[in-house]
Structure formats: structure tokens, C-alpha cells
Amino acid sequence: MCTTQASGFRLSVPIAGMIPGVNSTASIAALFAKKVYNHWEFERLDTFVITPKQTYVTNAVSRPSVKEYLERNKGLFNSDTLYMITGLAVARGTTKSWETTGSERGLAAGVGV
């Protein structure tokens, strides 16, 4: 898995009175970034899966606490989204390694009118 870690800053300063009747701003920005590759290895990966029966699923979502949760957390377009975990993977003898490759730096400056 590759991730990019970035940080930076931006500074904007109003320049008042330099040009009559014009509001302008000077700004400067800097960016620092690097790519990090993560690699995981396992001696053993145990996977456990269950297949719930429809009656179990129906009973589970009919519980008052689940109904209350769904009512309080309506999603986009007033939809109900609920996920049921039906499996688990257990990693044994885990090792992680990472490699940082390259770094990027950027600088920008400008004046806005």
C-alpha cells in the first residue's frame, strides 16, 4: 500500500493602500510531501466466516436499538444503510516493513487583485 504524507502552509497578507481603490493580497504557500510504501507479511492468516440465516438477519434489524440507530442516522436521500460483519481474518506472525521513496517540495507565491 502506498500513501503520500503531505504537510504545508499558506500565508496571505492584505496589501492595503499601495494602489488607491484596489484591494489586493500577497500570498505564499509551501508543500512538503513524501511517498511511503507499507508492506505486511503474515506467517498465517486464519479466516472465519459465518452465513446468517434470513430469520437471524430479520430479527437483528427488528431490534428497537437498531431501529433507533437507523432513524437517527438517515443517510443521503433518506436511505437506511446497515452492514453486518459476517467474517473475521486473524493475522498471526505479523511483520511490517515500509520504505520511503523520494520527497517533493513546492513553493508558490502570487498577488491577487
N, C-alpha and C positions, 0 to 999 in steps of 0.2 A: 504494500500500500504506500502510495506517495502522498505526502502532504506538503503544502507550502506554508511556512511560517513567515508572517509579514508583520512589520511594525513601521510606524512613520509618524509624521506630524504635518500640520498645515498651519501657517500663521498668516492672517490677513490684517492689514493695518489701513484704516481710512486715511486718505491724504486730503486734508481739508484746507481750502484756501489757496492751493497752488495755482489753480485755474479758476477764476471767478465764475460762479454759476454751474460748475461741473463737479459732481460728486465722483470721486474715483477711489479705488482701493488697490494697494500693492499687496501681493501675496507671494509666499514662498512655501514650497512643500518638499518633503524628503520621504523616500521609501527605502526600507531595508528588507530584503526577503532572502530566504534560503529554502532549498528543497530537501526534505528528509524522507528517506525510504525506510519503512519498517518491515521487518521480516520475522515471522513467527514459525517455530518448529515445535512439533509435539512428538513425544515417544508413542503416545497412544491417544486416540480420540474416541471416547465412548459416546454413542448416540442412543437416546431413549425417546421413543415416540409412542404416543397413545392415540387411538382413534375413538373419540367420544361418540356415543350413540346419540341420535337426534333427540331422544327424550331427555338426556342429560343436558344438552345444549338449551333446549326449550325451558327446562326447569331453572337452569343457571341464569338465563336472561330475564326470567319472570320474577326473580327475587326483588323485593322492594328496594334494597340498596342499589342494585344495578339499574333499576328503572329510574331512581332518583338521580343517579350519576348521569345517565343518558339525557335526562330532562335538563339538568344544569349545564351540560356541555354539548349543546347542539353545535354541529359543525357548519361548514359552508352550505348554503342552500337549505338550512334547517334539516340536515341529514343526520342520521344516527350511524356512527362508525364504532365498532367494537371488535377487538381482536381477542382470540382465545389462544393461549400458549398450549400447543399440543406436542411439544418436543423440547428436548434439552440435550446439549452437547457438552461433555465434560472433557477438558484437555488435561492430560497427565504428562508429566515430564516436559514442561514447557520451557522454551528458551526464546529470548527475543534479541534481535540484533537490529541495528539501524546504521544508516550511512547518510551523511550529509554531503550533498553534492552542490557545488557552486553557490555563489551568493550573488544577489543582484542589488544594485544601489541605483537610486534615481533621484534627480533634483529638478524641480521645476520652479519657475518664477514668472510673474506676469503682473500686468496692470489692467484693471477693469475700469471702464468708464460708464 
